[in-house]
Amino acid sequence: MNYKIRKILEGEVSLLQDFLYEAIFVPEGMPTPPKSIINQPEL
């Protein structure tokens, strides 16, 4: 596969944030974290 790495466009930032939030593993039966968790530096 060929990949192209480029700078993110301003209109894509919110989409990337949504992807990051959806990628968080939440064990079954546990509450989902608030969306603000993606602003944590360690994440």
QUIBELPE-V977553 format. One record per residue. RES is the residue in one letter. PHI is phi in degrees with one decimal (999 if undefined). OMEGA is omega in whole degrees, -180 to 180 (NA if undefined). Layout:
# QUIBELPE-V977553
res=(RES;RES)
phi=(PHI;PHI)
omega=(OMEGA;OMEGA)
This chain:
# QUIBELPE-V977553
res=(M;N;Y;K;I;R;K;I;L;E;G;E;V;S;L;L;Q;D;F;L;Y;E;A;I;F;V;P;E;G;M;P;T;P;P;K;S;I;I;N;Q;P;E;L)
phi=(999;-105.0;-120.3;-122.6;-99.5;-140.4;-68.8;-73.7;-83.8;-54.3;-73.1;-97.7;-60.7;-66.1;-66.1;-62.8;-63.5;-62.6;-62.1;-61.6;-63.5;-65.8;-80.7;-72.0;-76.2;-124.0;-59.6;-57.5;89.0;-94.1;-71.1;-73.9;-73.4;-67.5;-61.3;-66.3;-62.6;-69.4;-88.1;-73.6;-56.6;-70.2;-81.5)
omega=(175;179;175;178;-179;176;179;177;-177;-178;-178;-176;-178;177;177;178;177;179;-180;179;-179;-178;-179;179;176;180;180;179;179;178;177;180;177;-180;180;-179;-179;178;179;-178;-178;178;NA)
